[in-house]
Amino acid sequence: MKRTIVLLLSFVYFLKSRLTNWKYLKSLPNHGKHVFFEGSLTYFSPENISIGNNVYINHNVDLIARNGKITIGNYVLVEIGRA
């Protein structure tokens, strides 16, 4: 019983992460292959944001491109800074 609950919760988390990833990819027009978003992302001016291939964007990242462009290359990990 416990194993079934753990498997079910794992599947729910997996499904939620895939739907979140799909939502961000649909709203950012300039992205490559194998781009994954983990958790929440805040962004402004998605037309000014370009993301390369094999990119992982971690929790709580802000991409603000109101007055310029943001270009993230290939094979990049983006995460918030730690103090």
PDB file of N, CA, C and O in Angstrom:
ATOM      1  N   MET A   1       0.819  -1.200   0.000  1.00  0.00           N
ATOM      2  CA  MET A   1       0.000   0.000   0.000  1.00  0.00           C
ATOM      3  C   MET A   1       0.863   1.265   0.000  1.00  0.00           C
ATOM      4  O   MET A   1       0.617   2.200  -0.761  1.00  0.00           O
ATOM      5  N   LYS A   2       1.881   1.274   0.871  1.00  0.00           N
ATOM      6  CA  LYS A   2       2.763   2.444   0.965  1.00  0.00           C
ATOM      7  C   LYS A   2       3.512   2.669  -0.348  1.00  0.00           C
ATOM      8  O   LYS A   2       3.683   3.806  -0.790  1.00  0.00           O
ATOM      9  N   ARG A   3       3.955   1.577  -0.962  1.00  0.00           N
ATOM     10  CA  ARG A   3       4.682   1.678  -2.223  1.00  0.00           C
ATOM     11  C   ARG A   3       3.776   2.228  -3.323  1.00  0.00           C
ATOM     12  O   ARG A   3       4.227   3.014  -4.156  1.00  0.00           O
ATOM     13  N   THR A   4       2.517   1.829  -3.337  1.00  0.00           N
ATOM     14  CA  THR A   4       1.563   2.318  -4.320  1.00  0.00           C
ATOM     15  C   THR A   4       1.354   3.820  -4.176  1.00  0.00           C
ATOM     16  O   THR A   4       1.283   4.533  -5.177  1.00  0.00           O
ATOM     17  N   ILE A   5       1.256   4.301  -2.959  1.00  0.00           N
ATOM     18  CA  ILE A   5       1.080   5.728  -2.710  1.00  0.00           C
ATOM     19  C   ILE A   5       2.307   6.503  -3.169  1.00  0.00           C
ATOM     20  O   ILE A   5       2.181   7.561  -3.785  1.00  0.00           O
ATOM     21  N   VAL A   6       3.489   5.981  -2.872  1.00  0.00           N
ATOM     22  CA  VAL A   6       4.725   6.640  -3.291  1.00  0.00           C
ATOM     23  C   VAL A   6       4.800   6.699  -4.818  1.00  0.00           C
ATOM     24  O   VAL A   6       5.157   7.735  -5.377  1.00  0.00           O
ATOM     25  N   LEU A   7       4.473   5.614  -5.486  1.00  0.00           N
ATOM     26  CA  LEU A   7       4.484   5.598  -6.951  1.00  0.00           C
ATOM     27  C   LEU A   7       3.460   6.565  -7.530  1.00  0.00           C
ATOM     28  O   LEU A   7       3.742   7.250  -8.513  1.00  0.00           O
ATOM     29  N   LEU A   8       2.291   6.625  -6.936  1.00  0.00           N
ATOM     30  CA  LEU A   8       1.259   7.541  -7.403  1.00  0.00           C
ATOM     31  C   LEU A   8       1.689   8.996  -7.229  1.00  0.00           C
ATOM     32  O   LEU A   8       1.504   9.810  -8.134  1.00  0.00           O
ATOM     33  N   LEU A   9       2.259   9.325  -6.074  1.00  0.00           N
ATOM     34  CA  LEU A   9       2.736  10.686  -5.835  1.00  0.00           C
ATOM     35  C   LEU A   9       3.885  11.045  -6.777  1.00  0.00           C
ATOM     36  O   LEU A   9       3.968  12.180  -7.248  1.00  0.00           O
ATOM     37  N   SER A  10       4.753  10.104  -7.048  1.00  0.00           N
ATOM     38  CA  SER A  10       5.851  10.340  -7.992  1.00  0.00           C
ATOM     39  C   SER A  10       5.309  10.621  -9.387  1.00  0.00           C
ATOM     40  O   SER A  10       5.805  11.509 -10.082  1.00  0.00           O
ATOM     41  N   PHE A  11       4.311   9.880  -9.792  1.00  0.00           N
ATOM     42  CA  PHE A  11       3.706  10.091 -11.106  1.00  0.00           C
ATOM     43  C   PHE A  11       3.019  11.453 -11.180  1.00  0.00           C
ATOM     44  O   PHE A  11       3.125  12.141 -12.196  1.00  0.00           O
ATOM     45  N   VAL A  12       2.327  11.845 -10.133  1.00  0.00           N
ATOM     46  CA  VAL A  12       1.659  13.151 -10.098  1.00  0.00           C
ATOM     47  C   VAL A  12       2.694  14.271 -10.201  1.00  0.00           C
ATOM     48  O   VAL A  12       2.488  15.231 -10.944  1.00  0.00           O
ATOM     49  N   TYR A  13       3.802  14.162  -9.466  1.00  0.00           N
ATOM     50  CA  TYR A  13       4.861  15.168  -9.542  1.00  0.00           C
ATOM     51  C   TYR A  13       5.454  15.229 -10.944  1.00  0.00           C
ATOM     52  O   TYR A  13       5.688  16.315 -11.475  1.00  0.00           O
ATOM     53  N   PHE A  14       5.696  14.069 -11.544  1.00  0.00           N
ATOM     54  CA  PHE A  14       6.234  14.007 -12.904  1.00  0.00           C
ATOM     55  C   PHE A  14       5.287  14.682 -13.894  1.00  0.00           C
ATOM     56  O   PHE A  14       5.718  15.466 -14.739  1.00  0.00           O
ATOM     57  N   LEU A  15       4.002  14.374 -13.786  1.00  0.00           N
ATOM     58  CA  LEU A  15       3.014  14.964 -14.680  1.00  0.00           C
ATOM     59  C   LEU A  15       2.932  16.474 -14.506  1.00  0.00           C
ATOM     60  O   LEU A  15       2.847  17.207 -15.491  1.00  0.00           O
ATOM     61  N   LYS A  16       2.956  16.942 -13.272  1.00  0.00           N
ATOM     62  CA  LYS A  16       2.918  18.381 -12.999  1.00  0.00           C
ATOM     63  C   LYS A  16       4.134  19.076 -13.591  1.00  0.00           C
ATOM     64  O   LYS A  16       4.003  20.143 -14.191  1.00  0.00           O
ATOM     65  N   SER A  17       5.311  18.490 -13.433  1.00  0.00           N
ATOM     66  CA  SER A  17       6.521  19.111 -13.969  1.00  0.00           C
ATOM     67  C   SER A  17       6.494  19.146 -15.500  1.00  0.00           C
ATOM     68  O   SER A  17       6.959  20.116 -16.098  1.00  0.00           O
ATOM     69  N   ARG A  18       5.959  18.109 -16.137  1.00  0.00           N
ATOM     70  CA  ARG A  18       5.872  18.100 -17.598  1.00  0.00           C
ATOM     71  C   ARG A  18       4.889  19.159 -18.099  1.00  0.00           C
ATOM     72  O   ARG A  18       5.153  19.822 -19.102  1.00  0.00           O
ATOM     73  N   LEU A  19       3.762  19.321 -17.412  1.00  0.00           N
ATOM     74  CA  LEU A  19       2.786  20.338 -17.816  1.00  0.00           C
ATOM     75  C   LEU A  19       3.345  21.747 -17.628  1.00  0.00           C
ATOM     76  O   LEU A  19       3.128  22.622 -18.466  1.00  0.00           O
ATOM     77  N   THR A  20       4.062  21.961 -16.530  1.00  0.00           N
ATOM     78  CA  THR A  20       4.695  23.257 -16.286  1.00  0.00           C
ATOM     79  C   THR A  20       5.718  23.546 -17.377  1.00  0.00           C
ATOM     80  O   THR A  20       5.765  24.655 -17.909  1.00  0.00           O
ATOM     81  N   ASN A  21       6.527  22.564 -17.708  1.00  0.00           N
ATOM     82  CA  ASN A  21       7.538  22.724 -18.750  1.00  0.00           C
ATOM     83  C   ASN A  21       6.879  23.064 -20.088  1.00  0.00           C
ATOM     84  O   ASN A  21       7.346  23.951 -20.802  1.00  0.00           O
ATOM     85  N   TRP A  22       5.817  22.375 -20.420  1.00  0.00           N
ATOM     86  CA  TRP A  22       5.104  22.610 -21.675  1.00  0.00           C
ATOM     87  C   TRP A  22       4.555  24.033 -21.716  1.00  0.00           C
ATOM     88  O   TRP A  22       4.635  24.701 -22.747  1.00  0.00           O
ATOM     89  N   LYS A  23       3.994  24.501 -20.586  1.00  0.00           N
ATOM     90  CA  LYS A  23       3.440  25.853 -20.516  1.00  0.00           C
ATOM     91  C   LYS A  23       4.511  26.901 -20.799  1.00  0.00           C
ATOM     92  O   LYS A  23       4.277  27.830 -21.572  1.00  0.00           O
ATOM     93  N   TYR A  24       5.675  26.763 -20.185  1.00  0.00           N
ATOM     94  CA  TYR A  24       6.752  27.734 -20.408  1.00  0.00           C
ATOM     95  C   TYR A  24       7.283  27.669 -21.839  1.00  0.00           C
ATOM     96  O   TYR A  24       7.559  28.705 -22.442  1.00  0.00           O
ATOM     97  N   LEU A  25       7.427  26.469 -22.383  1.00  0.00           N
ATOM     98  CA  LEU A  25       7.934  26.342 -23.752  1.00  0.00           C
ATOM     99  C   LEU A  25       6.969  26.961 -24.761  1.00  0.00           C
ATOM    100  O   LEU A  25       7.405  27.558 -25.747  1.00  0.00           O
ATOM    101  N   LYS A  26       5.684  26.828 -24.528  1.00  0.00           N
ATOM    102  CA  LYS A  26       4.695  27.424 -25.431  1.00  0.00           C
ATOM    103  C   LYS A  26       4.724  28.948 -25.378  1.00  0.00           C
ATOM    104  O   LYS A  26       4.448  29.606 -26.382  1.00  0.00           O
ATOM    105  N   SER A  27       5.053  29.514 -24.227  1.00  0.00           N
ATOM    106  CA  SER A  27       5.026  30.965 -24.085  1.00  0.00           C
ATOM    107  C   SER A  27       6.347  31.637 -24.459  1.00  0.00           C
ATOM    108  O   SER A  27       6.388  32.858 -24.615  1.00  0.00           O
ATOM    109  N   LEU A  28       7.427  30.865 -24.605  1.00  0.00           N
ATOM    110  CA  LEU A  28       8.723  31.403 -25.023  1.00  0.00           C
ATOM    111  C   LEU A  28       9.002  30.935 -26.459  1.00  0.00           C
ATOM    112  O   LEU A  28       9.328  29.767 -26.671  1.00  0.00           O
ATOM    113  N   PRO A  29       8.878  31.824 -27.435  1.00  0.00           N
ATOM    114  CA  PRO A  29       8.953  31.394 -28.836  1.00  0.00           C
ATOM    115  C   PRO A  29      10.345  30.983 -29.325  1.00  0.00           C
ATOM    116  O   PRO A  29      10.451  30.211 -30.278  1.00  0.00           O
ATOM    117  N   ASN A  30      11.409  31.478 -28.699  1.00  0.00           N
ATOM    118  CA  ASN A  30      12.776  31.223 -29.187  1.00  0.00           C
ATOM    119  C   ASN A  30      13.515  30.274 -28.252  1.00  0.00           C
ATOM    120  O   ASN A  30      14.224  30.709 -27.345  1.00  0.00           O
ATOM    121  N   HIS A  31      13.343  28.980 -28.480  1.00  0.00           N
ATOM    122  CA  HIS A  31      14.036  27.996 -27.634  1.00  0.00           C
ATOM    123  C   HIS A  31      14.463  26.803 -28.479  1.00  0.00           C
ATOM    124  O   HIS A  31      13.871  26.500 -29.516  1.00  0.00           O
ATOM    125  N   GLY A  32      15.508  26.140 -28.001  1.00  0.00           N
ATOM    126  CA  GLY A  32      16.030  24.970 -28.695  1.00  0.00           C
ATOM    127  C   GLY A  32      15.399  23.685 -28.190  1.00  0.00           C
ATOM    128  O   GLY A  32      14.302  23.687 -27.631  1.00  0.00           O
ATOM    129  N   LYS A  33      16.109  22.597 -28.398  1.00  0.00           N
ATOM    130  CA  LYS A  33      15.646  21.269 -27.965  1.00  0.00           C
ATOM    131  C   LYS A  33      16.151  20.977 -26.559  1.00  0.00           C
ATOM    132  O   LYS A  33      17.179  21.501 -26.130  1.00  0.00           O
ATOM    133  N   HIS A  34      15.420  20.144 -25.863  1.00  0.00           N
ATOM    134  CA  HIS A  34      15.797  19.658 -24.532  1.00  0.00           C
ATOM    135  C   HIS A  34      15.960  20.806 -23.539  1.00  0.00           C
ATOM    136  O   HIS A  34      16.979  20.910 -22.855  1.00  0.00           O
ATOM    137  N   VAL A  35      14.953  21.657 -23.471  1.00  0.00           N
ATOM    138  CA  VAL A  35      14.921  22.753 -22.494  1.00  0.00           C
ATOM    139  C   VAL A  35      13.966  22.341 -21.391  1.00  0.00           C
ATOM    140  O   VAL A  35      12.831  21.951 -21.665  1.00  0.00           O
ATOM    141  N   PHE A  36      14.419  22.423 -20.128  1.00  0.00           N
ATOM    142  CA  PHE A  36      13.594  21.987 -19.009  1.00  0.00           C
ATOM    143  C   PHE A  36      13.534  23.068 -17.947  1.00  0.00           C
ATOM    144  O   PHE A  36      14.558  23.623 -17.550  1.00  0.00           O
ATOM    145  N   PHE A  37      12.325  23.360 -17.493  1.00  0.00           N
ATOM    146  CA  PHE A  37      12.086  24.334 -16.430  1.00  0.00           C
ATOM    147  C   PHE A  37      11.653  23.596 -15.184  1.00  0.00           C
ATOM    148  O   PHE A  37      10.707  22.809 -15.223  1.00  0.00           O
ATOM    149  N   GLU A  38      12.323  23.839 -14.092  1.00  0.00           N
ATOM    150  CA  GLU A  38      12.003  23.209 -12.810  1.00  0.00           C
ATOM    151  C   GLU A  38      11.345  24.245 -11.917  1.00  0.00           C
ATOM    152  O   GLU A  38      11.998  25.198 -11.493  1.00  0.00           O
ATOM    153  N   GLY A  39      10.076  24.075 -11.629  1.00  0.00           N
ATOM    154  CA  GLY A  39       9.397  24.992 -10.715  1.00  0.00           C
ATOM    155  C   GLY A  39       8.995  26.289 -11.371  1.00  0.00           C
ATOM    156  O   GLY A  39       8.708  26.332 -12.567  1.00  0.00           O
ATOM    157  N   SER A  40       8.977  27.349 -10.581  1.00  0.00           N
ATOM    158  CA  SER A  40       8.438  28.620 -11.062  1.00  0.00           C
ATOM    159  C   SER A  40       9.485  29.434 -11.823  1.00  0.00           C
ATOM    160  O   SER A  40      10.678  29.395 -11.523  1.00  0.00           O
ATOM    161  N   LEU A  41       8.996  30.165 -12.809  1.00  0.00           N
ATOM    162  CA  LEU A  41       9.820  31.038 -13.637  1.00  0.00           C
ATOM    163  C   LEU A  41       9.051  32.334 -13.823  1.00  0.00           C
ATOM    164  O   LEU A  41       7.858  32.313 -14.124  1.00  0.00           O
ATOM    165  N   THR A  42       9.728  33.464 -13.647  1.00  0.00           N
ATOM    166  CA  THR A  42       9.135  34.763 -13.917  1.00  0.00           C
ATOM    167  C   THR A  42       9.880  35.366 -15.097  1.00  0.00           C
ATOM    168  O   THR A  42      11.110  35.409 -15.102  1.00  0.00           O
ATOM    169  N   TYR A  43       9.139  35.831 -16.096  1.00  0.00           N
ATOM    170  CA  TYR A  43       9.792  36.425 -17.256  1.00  0.00           C
ATOM    171  C   TYR A  43       8.935  37.549 -17.826  1.00  0.00           C
ATOM    172  O   TYR A  43       7.709  37.538 -17.715  1.00  0.00           O
ATOM    173  N   PHE A  44       9.607  38.513 -18.435  1.00  0.00           N
ATOM    174  CA  PHE A  44       8.957  39.621 -19.108  1.00  0.00           C
ATOM    175  C   PHE A  44       9.548  39.734 -20.505  1.00  0.00           C
ATOM    176  O   PHE A  44      10.736  39.476 -20.695  1.00  0.00           O
ATOM    177  N   SER A  45       8.749  40.110 -21.467  1.00  0.00           N
ATOM    178  CA  SER A  45       9.149  40.247 -22.874  1.00  0.00           C
ATOM    179  C   SER A  45       9.726  38.942 -23.428  1.00  0.00           C
ATOM    180  O   SER A  45      10.901  38.891 -23.793  1.00  0.00           O
ATOM    181  N   PRO A  46       8.909  37.890 -23.493  1.00  0.00           N
ATOM    182  CA  PRO A  46       9.423  36.598 -23.966  1.00  0.00           C
ATOM    183  C   PRO A  46       9.970  36.634 -25.394  1.00  0.00           C
ATOM    184  O   PRO A  46      10.789  35.792 -25.760  1.00  0.00           O
ATOM    185  N   GLU A  47       9.527  37.597 -26.200  1.00  0.00           N
ATOM    186  CA  GLU A  47      10.041  37.703 -27.562  1.00  0.00           C
ATOM    187  C   GLU A  47      11.512  38.132 -27.584  1.00  0.00           C
ATOM    188  O   GLU A  47      12.182  37.983 -28.606  1.00  0.00           O
ATOM    189  N   ASN A  48      12.016  38.661 -26.468  1.00  0.00           N
ATOM    190  CA  ASN A  48      13.417  39.083 -26.361  1.00  0.00           C
ATOM    191  C   ASN A  48      14.295  38.057 -25.649  1.00  0.00           C
ATOM    192  O   ASN A  48      15.455  38.337 -25.346  1.00  0.00           O
ATOM    193  N   ILE A  49      13.749  36.870 -25.379  1.00  0.00           N
ATOM    194  CA  ILE A  49      14.495  35.826 -24.672  1.00  0.00           C
ATOM    195  C   ILE A  49      14.742  34.671 -25.630  1.00  0.00           C
ATOM    196  O   ILE A  49      13.810  34.139 -26.231  1.00  0.00           O
ATOM    197  N   SER A  50      16.009  34.288 -25.766  1.00  0.00           N
ATOM    198  CA  SER A  50      16.398  33.184 -26.632  1.00  0.00           C
ATOM    199  C   SER A  50      17.129  32.134 -25.791  1.00  0.00           C
ATOM    200  O   SER A  50      18.057  32.455 -25.048  1.00  0.00           O
ATOM    201  N   ILE A  51      16.702  30.889 -25.918  1.00  0.00           N
ATOM    202  CA  ILE A  51      17.275  29.798 -25.117  1.00  0.00           C
ATOM    203  C   ILE A  51      17.780  28.723 -26.068  1.00  0.00           C
ATOM    204  O   ILE A  51      17.066  28.305 -26.980  1.00  0.00           O
ATOM    205  N   GLY A  52      19.010  28.280 -25.854  1.00  0.00           N
ATOM    206  CA  GLY A  52      19.636  27.273 -26.715  1.00  0.00           C
ATOM    207  C   GLY A  52      19.187  25.850 -26.405  1.00  0.00           C
ATOM    208  O   GLY A  52      18.132  25.637 -25.807  1.00  0.00           O
ATOM    209  N   ASN A  53      19.986  24.894 -26.811  1.00  0.00           N
ATOM    210  CA  ASN A  53      19.710  23.465 -26.615  1.00  0.00           C
ATOM    211  C   ASN A  53      20.274  22.977 -25.285  1.00  0.00           C
ATOM    212  O   ASN A  53      21.271  23.497 -24.784  1.00  0.00           O
ATOM    213  N   ASN A  54      19.615  21.971 -24.730  1.00  0.00           N
ATOM    214  CA  ASN A  54      20.082  21.306 -23.509  1.00  0.00           C
ATOM    215  C   ASN A  54      20.278  22.299 -22.366  1.00  0.00           C
ATOM    216  O   ASN A  54      21.367  22.414 -21.804  1.00  0.00           O
ATOM    217  N   VAL A  55      19.213  23.005 -22.040  1.00  0.00           N
ATOM    218  CA  VAL A  55      19.238  24.029 -20.990  1.00  0.00           C
ATOM    219  C   VAL A  55      18.309  23.609 -19.862  1.00  0.00           C
ATOM    220  O   VAL A  55      17.193  23.146 -20.098  1.00  0.00           O
ATOM    221  N   TYR A  56      18.786  23.775 -18.630  1.00  0.00           N
ATOM    222  CA  TYR A  56      18.001  23.482 -17.432  1.00  0.00           C
ATOM    223  C   TYR A  56      17.872  24.779 -16.639  1.00  0.00           C
ATOM    224  O   TYR A  56      18.876  25.369 -16.241  1.00  0.00           O
ATOM    225  N   ILE A  57      16.646  25.219 -16.411  1.00  0.00           N
ATOM    226  CA  ILE A  57      16.404  26.434 -15.645  1.00  0.00           C
ATOM    227  C   ILE A  57      15.745  26.030 -14.340  1.00  0.00           C
ATOM    228  O   ILE A  57      14.636  25.495 -14.337  1.00  0.00           O
ATOM    229  N   ASN A  58      16.421  26.285 -13.240  1.00  0.00           N
ATOM    230  CA  ASN A  58      16.012  25.822 -11.921  1.00  0.00           C
ATOM    231  C   ASN A  58      14.913  26.694 -11.336  1.00  0.00           C
ATOM    232  O   ASN A  58      14.411  27.600 -12.001  1.00  0.00           O
ATOM    233  N   HIS A  59      14.542  26.421 -10.090  1.00  0.00           N
ATOM    234  CA  HIS A  59      13.463  27.113  -9.382  1.00  0.00           C
ATOM    235  C   HIS A  59      13.715  28.617  -9.245  1.00  0.00           C
ATOM    236  O   HIS A  59      14.859  29.058  -9.130  1.00  0.00           O
ATOM    237  N   ASN A  60      12.629  29.397  -9.260  1.00  0.00           N
ATOM    238  CA  ASN A  60      12.621  30.818  -8.890  1.00  0.00           C
ATOM    239  C   ASN A  60      13.599  31.681  -9.683  1.00  0.00           C
ATOM    240  O   ASN A  60      14.275  32.535  -9.109  1.00  0.00           O
ATOM    241  N   VAL A  61      13.678  31.471 -10.969  1.00  0.00           N
ATOM    242  CA  VAL A  61      14.547  32.270 -11.835  1.00  0.00           C
ATOM    243  C   VAL A  61      13.711  33.386 -12.463  1.00  0.00           C
ATOM    244  O   VAL A  61      12.574  33.162 -12.877  1.00  0.00           O
ATOM    245  N   ASP A  62      14.289  34.593 -12.529  1.00  0.00           N
ATOM    246  CA  ASP A  62      13.657  35.737 -13.164  1.00  0.00           C
ATOM    247  C   ASP A  62      14.412  36.089 -14.433  1.00  0.00           C
ATOM    248  O   ASP A  62      15.618  36.331 -14.384  1.00  0.00           O
ATOM    249  N   LEU A  63      13.728  36.123 -15.562  1.00  0.00           N
ATOM    250  CA  LEU A  63      14.315  36.538 -16.835  1.00  0.00           C
ATOM    251  C   LEU A  63      13.561  37.787 -17.279  1.00  0.00           C
ATOM    252  O   LEU A  63      12.424  37.697 -17.740  1.00  0.00           O
ATOM    253  N   ILE A  64      14.186  38.940 -17.143  1.00  0.00           N
ATOM    254  CA  ILE A  64      13.535  40.212 -17.441  1.00  0.00           C
ATOM    255  C   ILE A  64      14.263  40.859 -18.615  1.00  0.00           C
ATOM    256  O   ILE A  64      15.407  41.294 -18.483  1.00  0.00           O
ATOM    257  N   ALA A  65      13.591  40.920 -19.763  1.00  0.00           N
ATOM    258  CA  ALA A  65      14.216  41.422 -20.989  1.00  0.00           C
ATOM    259  C   ALA A  65      13.419  42.586 -21.569  1.00  0.00           C
ATOM    260  O   ALA A  65      13.195  42.640 -22.779  1.00  0.00           O
ATOM    261  N   ARG A  66      12.999  43.498 -20.736  1.00  0.00           N
ATOM    262  CA  ARG A  66      12.184  44.620 -21.208  1.00  0.00           C
ATOM    263  C   ARG A  66      12.965  45.567 -22.108  1.00  0.00           C
ATOM    264  O   ARG A  66      12.457  45.995 -23.145  1.00  0.00           O
ATOM    265  N   ASN A  67      14.207  45.902 -21.721  1.00  0.00           N
ATOM    266  CA  ASN A  67      14.990  46.911 -22.441  1.00  0.00           C
ATOM    267  C   ASN A  67      16.162  46.323 -23.218  1.00  0.00           C
ATOM    268  O   ASN A  67      17.075  47.052 -23.608  1.00  0.00           O
ATOM    269  N   GLY A  68      16.144  45.039 -23.442  1.00  0.00           N
ATOM    270  CA  GLY A  68      17.250  44.406 -24.152  1.00  0.00           C
ATOM    271  C   GLY A  68      16.904  42.969 -24.461  1.00  0.00           C
ATOM    272  O   GLY A  68      15.738  42.575 -24.427  1.00  0.00           O
ATOM    273  N   LYS A  69      17.930  42.185 -24.763  1.00  0.00           N
ATOM    274  CA  LYS A  69      17.727  40.781 -25.091  1.00  0.00           C
ATOM    275  C   LYS A  69      18.505  39.901 -24.128  1.00  0.00           C
ATOM    276  O   LYS A  69      19.570  40.279 -23.640  1.00  0.00           O
ATOM    277  N   ILE A  70      17.960  38.727 -23.862  1.00  0.00           N
ATOM    278  CA  ILE A  70      18.647  37.711 -23.074  1.00  0.00           C
ATOM    279  C   ILE A  70      18.874  36.515 -23.989  1.00  0.00           C
ATOM    280  O   ILE A  70      17.934  35.985 -24.581  1.00  0.00           O
ATOM    281  N   THR A  71      20.129  36.098 -24.096  1.00  0.00           N
ATOM    282  CA  THR A  71      20.471  34.920 -24.885  1.00  0.00           C
ATOM    283  C   THR A  71      21.155  33.917 -23.963  1.00  0.00           C
ATOM    284  O   THR A  71      22.193  34.211 -23.370  1.00  0.00           O
ATOM    285  N   ILE A  72      20.572  32.748 -23.853  1.00  0.00           N
ATOM    286  CA  ILE A  72      21.145  31.653 -23.064  1.00  0.00           C
ATOM    287  C   ILE A  72      21.626  30.616 -24.068  1.00  0.00           C
ATOM    288  O   ILE A  72      20.846  30.126 -24.884  1.00  0.00           O
ATOM    289  N   GLY A  73      22.907  30.284 -24.009  1.00  0.00           N
ATOM    290  CA  GLY A  73      23.512  29.375 -24.987  1.00  0.00           C
ATOM    291  C   GLY A  73      23.139  27.921 -24.777  1.00  0.00           C
ATOM    292  O   GLY A  73      22.161  27.611 -24.096  1.00  0.00           O
ATOM    293  N   ASN A  74      23.927  27.030 -25.368  1.00  0.00           N
ATOM    294  CA  ASN A  74      23.724  25.586 -25.261  1.00  0.00           C
ATOM    295  C   ASN A  74      24.406  25.029 -24.016  1.00  0.00           C
ATOM    296  O   ASN A  74      25.420  25.561 -23.564  1.00  0.00           O
ATOM    297  N   TYR A  75      23.846  23.962 -23.470  1.00  0.00           N
ATOM    298  CA  TYR A  75      24.405  23.241 -22.327  1.00  0.00           C
ATOM    299  C   TYR A  75      24.603  24.180 -21.125  1.00  0.00           C
ATOM    300  O   TYR A  75      25.708  24.314 -20.601  1.00  0.00           O
ATOM    301  N   VAL A  76      23.515  24.820 -20.709  1.00  0.00           N
ATOM    302  CA  VAL A  76      23.585  25.818 -19.625  1.00  0.00           C
ATOM    303  C   VAL A  76      22.633  25.415 -18.506  1.00  0.00           C
ATOM    304  O   VAL A  76      21.522  24.944 -18.744  1.00  0.00           O
ATOM    305  N   LEU A  77      23.105  25.615 -17.276  1.00  0.00           N
ATOM    306  CA  LEU A  77      22.276  25.486 -16.076  1.00  0.00           C
ATOM    307  C   LEU A  77      22.080  26.880 -15.519  1.00  0.00           C
ATOM    308  O   LEU A  77      23.057  27.579 -15.251  1.00  0.00           O
ATOM    309  N   VAL A  78      20.822  27.302 -15.336  1.00  0.00           N
ATOM    310  CA  VAL A  78      20.514  28.633 -14.790  1.00  0.00           C
ATOM    311  C   VAL A  78      19.822  28.421 -13.452  1.00  0.00           C
ATOM    312  O   VAL A  78      18.836  27.689 -13.362  1.00  0.00           O
ATOM    313  N   GLU A  79      20.346  29.067 -12.410  1.00  0.00           N
ATOM    314  CA  GLU A  79      19.703  28.992 -11.096  1.00  0.00           C
ATOM    315  C   GLU A  79      19.942  30.289 -10.346  1.00  0.00           C
ATOM    316  O   GLU A  79      20.786  31.100 -10.727  1.00  0.00           O
ATOM    317  N   ILE A  80      19.183  30.473  -9.272  1.00  0.00           N
ATOM    318  CA  ILE A  80      19.334  31.695  -8.495  1.00  0.00           C
ATOM    319  C   ILE A  80      20.639  31.645  -7.701  1.00  0.00           C
ATOM    320  O   ILE A  80      21.162  30.570  -7.406  1.00  0.00           O
ATOM    321  N   GLY A  81      21.156  32.831  -7.362  1.00  0.00           N
ATOM    322  CA  GLY A  81      22.371  32.901  -6.575  1.00  0.00           C
ATOM    323  C   GLY A  81      22.117  32.527  -5.134  1.00  0.00           C
ATOM    324  O   GLY A  81      20.988  32.616  -4.652  1.00  0.00           O
ATOM    325  N   ARG A  82      23.136  32.119  -4.461  1.00  0.00           N
ATOM    326  CA  ARG A  82      23.041  31.761  -3.040  1.00  0.00           C
ATOM    327  C   ARG A  82      24.013  32.628  -2.254  1.00  0.00           C
ATOM    328  O   ARG A  82      25.143  32.866  -2.682  1.00  0.00           O
ATOM    329  N   ALA A  83      23.558  33.094  -1.105  1.00  0.00           N
ATOM    330  CA  ALA A  83      24.404  33.950  -0.268  1.00  0.00           C
ATOM    331  C   ALA A  83      25.084  33.140   0.806  1.00  0.00           C
ATOM    332  O   ALA A  83      25.838  33.690   1.609  1.00  0.00           O
TER     333      ALA A  83
END
